[in-house]
Amino acid sequence: MTVNSLKDEIRFLFSGQGMPYEKVCIMVATVIALVLGTMLSSNIAADAPVAVIDLDNSAYSHEMTNRINASEFMHVTAVINTPTDPQTLFYRDQAIAVVYFPPDLEKSRYTGEAANIGVFYDNTNTAQSSEIKVALNELVGLDNAAAQGDPGSTNDSLRGTIGLADRNLFNPNGSNYNVEVQGFLFFFGSMFFTFATIGMIPRLRLTHQLDRILLEGTPWDLILRILPYGACLAVSFVVGMALLRVLGDMTFSGHLAAFLLIQAFYVMTVGMLSLLFGWTAANPGIASSRMILFIPGGFIFGGPTGPTAFYPDWVLNLSHVFPLTWEFHFTRDIILRGAGLADISKEIGAFLIYIGVVAVLFCVKFYRSKQQLQQRQVADQRREAEMQKLAAEAE
């Protein structure tokens, strides 16, 4: 009996009626060892983007800007010579740190007055700015050594010293509620939303409803079926964040309306991808296993598991294939940084292009399946007519 049970289960494993675990386990091991091993090989922020607000606009501030840009850990992406709110320079992950050179900074170096260089850090992830903090302290330390008469320095006329006045923005106390816990909230919510919708096409096929929708309906007849699940997902996000805000110390600096508007687009995108990935599955069980193809990637490369500054540019660009990556970008801007829709309009525009590509692929799949169904029906009608003709001739 025991041997028969084992044989029966082995037969089911390779029958294709359930999740193809024999393929999934090998695929997961290969992806983690090779692909993720390459993408996650770096654990430092090399050439992290840094913006400079230079209100001194002197030879000294220009020299310090060049030193910052020459560091292996930092890359100056913008130099602004007018008063600017540093928070706006962090939107869309444009910068990890903003360096502020105040007026009369160079003058203070020669008059002996104390002066500070301001630094604002994006603390949405506490690990991403550690190398930048060390590098900036080293630059200021070397500069002060010159001001104090370093024997190896030629700047004997320097008398003042410079200090760093830094400030951590958006998540000043480094709370896990704003990073890991919030990331798991969106990840698991998206994962179970996918589980609920990815088997819709196989279910409709098994109940013979899909043929009628293909012949008489439009892609909207399938997309509208996503709405109840999407509404539940949006409500769950709001409830989860409310609990994190009330019971914990999660930051919510933006507007709830802006967040919900983004969720409407996000839900439709993930829903269409769920239907696409589950379209060819024989049954809902097999379709569920395909969730791994497009949900976890966004969680890994979207920011919750590690700073995006640790990844090479090609990894960041590739990560936008996953819808959850967009979700984490928007939540950082709206929830933590308090950005409005106008502040992130470029990212919204790029997301709409992404949605358009997904919608086009979904429509192509719908009408191609419709054409294939019509061709099968025509073939069946011809076959039936031929059989009737042969039966008539036989009589």
C-alpha positions as CSV (number, residue, x, y, z in Angstrom):
1,M,0.0,0.0,0.0
2,T,2.8,2.4,0.9
3,V,4.6,1.7,-2.4
4,N,1.4,2.3,-4.3
5,S,0.9,5.6,-2.6
6,L,4.4,6.7,-3.5
7,K,3.9,5.6,-7.1
8,D,0.6,7.4,-7.3
9,E,2.0,10.6,-6.0
10,I,5.0,10.5,-8.4
11,R,2.6,9.9,-11.3
12,F,0.5,12.9,-10.2
13,L,3.7,15.1,-9.9
14,F,4.6,14.5,-13.5
15,S,1.1,14.5,-14.9
16,G,0.8,18.2,-15.3
17,Q,-2.4,18.4,-13.3
18,G,-0.8,20.3,-10.4
19,M,2.1,22.8,-10.0
20,P,5.1,21.6,-12.1
21,Y,7.3,21.5,-9.0
22,E,10.0,19.3,-10.7
23,K,10.6,22.3,-13.0
24,V,9.9,25.1,-10.6
25,C,12.5,23.9,-8.0
26,I,15.3,23.7,-10.6
27,M,14.3,27.1,-12.0
28,V,14.3,28.8,-8.6
29,A,17.7,27.4,-7.7
30,T,19.2,28.5,-11.1
31,V,17.7,32.0,-10.9
32,I,18.9,32.6,-7.3
33,A,22.4,31.2,-7.9
34,L,23.1,32.8,-11.3
35,V,20.8,35.7,-12.0
36,L,20.3,37.1,-8.5
37,G,23.9,36.3,-7.6
38,T,25.0,38.7,-10.4
39,M,22.4,41.4,-9.8
40,L,23.0,41.5,-6.0
41,S,26.8,41.2,-6.1
42,S,27.3,44.8,-4.8
43,N,26.8,45.8,-1.2
44,I,27.9,49.4,-1.4
45,A,26.5,52.5,-3.0
46,A,29.1,53.2,-5.7
47,D,28.6,56.6,-7.5
48,A,25.5,57.3,-5.6
49,P,23.6,60.3,-6.9
50,V,24.3,63.5,-4.9
51,A,22.8,67.0,-5.6
52,V,24.6,70.2,-4.6
53,I,22.9,73.5,-3.6
54,D,25.8,76.0,-4.0
55,L,24.8,79.4,-2.7
56,D,28.4,80.4,-2.2
57,N,29.4,79.8,-5.8
58,S,33.1,80.4,-5.0
59,A,36.3,78.7,-6.0
60,Y,36.2,76.8,-2.7
61,S,32.7,75.4,-3.2
62,H,33.6,74.5,-6.8
63,E,36.7,72.6,-5.5
64,M,34.6,70.8,-2.9
65,T,32.0,69.8,-5.5
66,N,34.8,68.4,-7.7
67,R,36.2,66.4,-4.7
68,I,32.7,65.0,-4.0
69,N,32.3,64.0,-7.6
70,A,35.7,62.4,-7.6
71,S,34.8,60.1,-4.7
72,E,34.2,56.5,-5.7
73,F,31.0,56.6,-3.5
74,M,29.4,59.7,-4.9
75,H,28.5,61.2,-8.3
76,V,27.2,64.8,-8.5
77,T,24.1,64.8,-10.7
78,A,23.1,68.4,-10.3
79,V,24.5,71.7,-9.1
80,I,21.9,74.4,-8.2
81,N,22.9,78.0,-7.4
82,T,19.5,79.3,-6.2
83,P,17.7,78.5,-2.9
84,T,15.9,75.2,-3.3
85,D,13.9,73.0,-1.0
86,P,16.2,69.9,-0.7
87,Q,13.3,67.6,-0.2
88,T,12.2,68.1,-3.8
89,L,15.6,66.8,-5.1
90,F,14.9,63.4,-3.6
91,Y,11.7,62.7,-5.6
92,R,11.9,59.8,-8.0
93,D,15.1,58.6,-6.2
94,Q,17.1,61.4,-8.0
95,A,19.5,61.8,-5.0
96,I,20.6,60.0,-1.9
97,A,22.2,63.1,-0.4
98,V,22.0,66.9,-0.9
99,V,25.0,68.9,0.0
100,Y,24.4,72.6,0.9
101,F,27.1,75.2,0.6
102,P,25.9,78.4,2.5
103,P,26.8,81.9,1.4
104,D,30.2,83.3,2.5
105,L,31.6,79.8,3.0
106,E,34.9,80.6,1.4
107,K,35.1,83.9,3.3
108,S,34.8,82.0,6.5
109,R,37.8,79.9,5.6
110,Y,40.1,82.9,5.6
111,T,38.5,85.0,8.4
112,G,38.6,82.2,11.0
113,E,34.8,82.1,11.4
114,A,33.2,78.8,12.1
115,A,31.1,77.5,9.2
116,N,29.1,74.4,8.4
117,I,28.4,72.5,5.2
118,G,24.8,71.2,5.3
119,V,24.0,67.7,4.2
120,F,20.5,66.2,3.9
121,Y,20.3,62.4,3.7
122,D,17.5,60.3,2.3
123,N,16.8,58.0,5.2
124,T,14.1,56.0,3.6
125,N,16.7,53.2,3.7
126,T,19.3,53.6,6.4
127,A,21.9,51.5,4.7
128,Q,22.2,53.5,1.5
129,S,24.0,56.6,2.8
130,S,26.5,55.0,5.2
131,E,29.4,55.2,2.7
132,I,28.5,58.7,1.7
133,K,28.6,59.8,5.4
134,V,32.1,58.4,5.8
135,A,33.3,59.9,2.5
136,L,32.0,63.4,3.3
137,N,33.5,63.3,6.8
138,E,36.9,62.3,5.3
139,L,36.8,65.2,2.8
140,V,36.0,67.7,5.5
141,G,38.6,66.2,7.8
142,L,41.3,66.5,5.2
143,D,40.3,70.1,4.4
144,N,40.4,71.1,8.1
145,A,43.8,69.5,8.4
146,A,45.0,71.9,5.7
147,A,43.4,74.9,7.5
148,Q,45.2,74.0,10.8
149,G,48.7,74.1,9.2
150,D,49.2,70.6,7.9
151,P,52.9,70.4,6.9
152,G,52.0,68.9,3.6
153,S,49.6,71.7,2.7
154,T,50.3,74.9,0.8
155,N,47.2,76.6,2.2
156,D,49.0,78.4,5.1
157,S,46.6,81.4,4.9
158,L,43.6,79.3,5.8
159,R,42.4,79.9,9.4
160,G,38.8,78.7,9.7
161,T,37.5,75.2,10.0
162,I,34.5,73.6,8.4
163,G,32.0,71.3,10.1
164,L,29.2,69.1,8.7
165,A,25.7,69.8,9.8
166,D,23.7,66.8,8.7
167,R,20.0,65.9,8.8
168,N,18.2,62.6,8.1
169,L,15.0,63.2,6.1
170,F,11.7,61.2,5.7
171,N,12.6,58.5,8.2
172,P,14.7,60.3,10.9
173,N,14.6,57.6,13.5
174,G,15.3,54.7,11.0
175,S,12.0,53.0,11.8
176,N,11.4,49.5,10.3
177,Y,7.7,50.4,9.9
178,N,8.7,52.7,7.0
179,V,10.9,50.2,5.2
180,E,10.7,46.5,5.9
181,V,7.2,46.2,7.4
182,Q,5.7,48.5,4.8
183,G,7.5,46.6,2.0
184,F,6.0,43.3,3.3
185,L,2.6,44.9,3.4
186,F,2.6,45.7,-0.3
187,F,4.5,42.5,-1.3
188,F,2.1,40.0,0.4
189,G,-0.9,42.1,-0.6
190,S,0.1,42.0,-4.2
191,M,1.0,38.3,-4.0
192,F,-2.3,37.2,-2.7
193,F,-4.1,39.5,-5.1
194,T,-2.3,37.6,-7.9
195,F,-3.2,34.3,-6.4
196,A,-6.9,35.4,-6.5
197,T,-6.8,36.5,-10.1
198,I,-4.2,34.5,-12.0
199,G,-6.5,31.5,-12.2
200,M,-9.4,33.4,-13.6
201,I,-8.9,32.5,-17.3
202,P,-8.4,28.7,-16.6
203,R,-11.5,28.8,-14.4
204,L,-13.6,30.5,-17.1
205,R,-12.3,28.0,-19.6
206,L,-13.2,25.0,-17.4
207,T,-16.7,26.4,-16.9
208,H,-17.1,27.1,-20.7
209,Q,-17.6,30.9,-20.1
210,L,-14.3,31.9,-21.8
211,D,-15.5,31.0,-25.3
212,R,-18.6,33.1,-25.0
213,I,-16.6,36.1,-23.7
214,L,-14.1,35.7,-26.6
215,L,-16.8,35.5,-29.2
216,E,-19.2,38.1,-27.9
217,G,-17.2,40.4,-25.7
218,T,-14.1,42.6,-25.6
219,P,-11.0,42.7,-23.4
220,W,-12.9,44.9,-21.0
221,D,-15.2,42.0,-20.1
222,L,-12.2,40.3,-18.5
223,I,-10.5,43.4,-17.1
224,L,-13.7,44.5,-15.3
225,R,-13.7,41.2,-13.4
226,I,-10.5,42.4,-11.7
227,L,-12.2,45.4,-10.0
228,P,-13.7,43.6,-7.0
229,Y,-10.3,42.0,-6.1
230,G,-8.6,45.4,-6.8
231,A,-11.0,47.2,-4.4
232,C,-10.2,44.7,-1.7
233,L,-6.5,45.1,-2.2
234,A,-6.7,48.9,-2.0
235,V,-8.8,48.7,1.2
236,S,-6.3,46.2,2.7
237,F,-3.4,48.6,1.9
238,V,-5.2,51.5,3.7
239,V,-6.1,49.4,6.7
240,G,-2.6,48.0,7.0
241,M,-1.0,51.5,6.8
242,A,-3.6,52.8,9.3
243,L,-2.5,50.1,11.8
244,L,1.2,50.9,11.2
245,R,0.5,54.6,11.7
246,V,-1.6,54.2,14.9
247,L,0.2,51.3,16.5
248,G,3.7,52.0,15.2
249,D,5.5,55.1,13.9
250,M,5.0,54.8,10.2
251,T,5.4,58.1,8.3
252,F,2.6,59.2,6.0
253,S,3.6,62.6,4.6
254,G,1.6,62.7,1.3
255,H,-2.1,62.7,0.4
256,L,-4.3,59.6,0.6
257,A,-6.1,60.6,-2.6
258,A,-2.9,60.6,-4.6
259,F,-1.9,57.2,-3.2
260,L,-5.3,55.7,-4.1
261,L,-5.2,57.1,-7.6
262,I,-1.9,55.4,-8.2
263,Q,-3.3,52.2,-6.7
264,A,-6.1,52.2,-9.3
265,F,-3.5,52.1,-12.1
266,Y,-1.4,49.6,-10.2
267,V,-4.3,47.2,-9.6
268,M,-5.3,47.2,-13.2
269,T,-1.7,46.5,-14.3
270,V,-1.1,43.6,-11.9
271,G,-4.5,42.2,-12.8
272,M,-3.8,42.3,-16.6
273,L,-0.4,40.6,-16.0
274,S,-2.1,38.0,-13.8
275,L,-4.6,37.1,-16.6
276,L,-1.8,37.1,-19.2
277,F,0.5,34.8,-17.2
278,G,-2.3,32.4,-16.3
279,W,-4.0,32.4,-19.7
280,T,-2.5,29.1,-21.0
281,A,-2.6,27.2,-17.7
282,A,-4.7,24.0,-17.7
283,N,-6.3,24.8,-14.4
284,P,-6.1,27.5,-11.6
285,G,-3.7,25.4,-9.6
286,I,-1.0,25.5,-12.3
287,A,-1.6,29.2,-12.9
288,S,-0.9,30.1,-9.3
289,S,2.7,28.8,-9.6
290,R,3.4,31.4,-12.3
291,M,3.1,34.2,-9.7
292,I,6.8,33.9,-9.1
293,L,7.6,35.1,-12.6
294,F,6.5,38.8,-12.1
295,I,5.8,39.6,-8.4
296,P,8.9,38.7,-6.3
297,G,11.3,40.5,-8.6
298,G,9.7,43.8,-7.8
299,F,10.1,43.1,-4.0
300,I,13.8,42.2,-4.4
301,F,14.8,45.1,-6.6
302,G,12.2,47.7,-5.7
303,G,14.0,48.9,-2.5
304,P,12.5,47.1,0.6
305,T,15.1,44.4,0.7
306,G,18.1,46.6,-0.1
307,P,18.9,50.2,-1.2
308,T,18.4,50.7,-4.9
309,A,21.7,52.6,-4.9
310,F,23.5,49.2,-4.4
311,Y,22.3,48.0,-7.8
312,P,24.0,48.7,-11.1
313,D,22.1,51.0,-13.5
314,W,21.2,48.1,-15.8
315,V,19.6,46.2,-12.9
316,L,17.6,49.3,-11.9
317,N,16.4,49.7,-15.5
318,L,15.5,46.0,-15.8
319,S,13.7,46.0,-12.5
320,H,11.0,48.2,-14.0
321,V,9.7,45.2,-15.8
322,F,8.1,44.1,-12.5
323,P,5.0,46.1,-11.5
324,L,5.8,46.0,-7.8
325,T,9.0,48.1,-8.5
326,W,6.8,50.9,-9.7
327,E,4.6,50.5,-6.5
328,F,7.6,50.9,-4.2
329,H,8.9,54.0,-6.1
330,F,5.5,55.7,-5.8
331,T,5.0,54.8,-2.1
332,R,8.5,56.2,-1.2
333,D,7.6,59.5,-3.0
334,I,4.0,59.9,-1.9
335,I,4.0,58.2,1.6
336,L,7.5,59.0,2.9
337,R,8.6,62.1,1.0
338,G,5.2,63.8,0.7
339,A,5.4,64.3,-3.1
340,G,2.3,65.4,-5.0
341,L,1.3,64.0,-8.4
342,A,2.8,67.0,-10.1
343,D,6.1,66.4,-8.4
344,I,6.4,62.9,-9.8
345,S,4.7,63.6,-13.1
346,K,7.7,62.2,-15.1
347,E,7.5,58.9,-13.2
348,I,3.7,58.8,-13.6
349,G,4.2,59.3,-17.4
350,A,6.7,56.5,-17.6
351,F,4.3,54.2,-15.6
352,L,1.4,55.1,-18.0
353,I,3.6,54.0,-20.9
354,Y,4.3,50.7,-19.0
355,I,0.6,50.2,-18.5
356,G,-0.1,50.9,-22.2
357,V,2.4,48.2,-23.2
358,V,0.8,45.7,-20.8
359,A,-2.7,46.7,-22.1
360,V,-1.6,46.2,-25.7
361,L,-0.1,42.7,-24.9
362,F,-3.4,41.8,-23.2
363,C,-5.5,42.9,-26.1
364,V,-3.3,41.1,-28.6
365,K,-3.6,37.9,-26.5
366,F,-7.4,38.3,-26.3
367,Y,-8.0,38.8,-30.0
368,R,-5.5,36.2,-31.0
369,S,-7.3,33.7,-28.8
370,K,-10.6,34.9,-30.3
371,Q,-9.3,34.2,-33.8
372,Q,-8.0,30.8,-32.8
373,L,-11.4,29.9,-31.3
374,Q,-13.2,31.0,-34.5
375,Q,-10.8,29.0,-36.6
376,R,-11.5,25.9,-34.5
377,Q,-15.2,26.4,-34.7
378,V,-15.0,26.7,-38.5
379,A,-12.9,23.6,-38.7
380,D,-15.3,21.7,-36.4
381,Q,-18.3,22.9,-38.6
382,R,-16.5,21.6,-41.7
383,R,-15.7,18.3,-40.1
384,E,-19.3,17.9,-38.9
385,A,-20.6,18.8,-42.4
386,E,-18.2,16.2,-44.0
387,M,-19.3,13.6,-41.5
388,Q,-23.0,14.3,-42.3
389,K,-22.2,14.1,-46.0
390,L,-20.5,10.8,-45.6
391,A,-23.4,9.5,-43.5
392,A,-25.9,10.6,-46.2
393,E,-23.8,8.9,-48.9
394,A,-23.6,5.7,-46.9
395,E,-27.4,5.6,-46.6
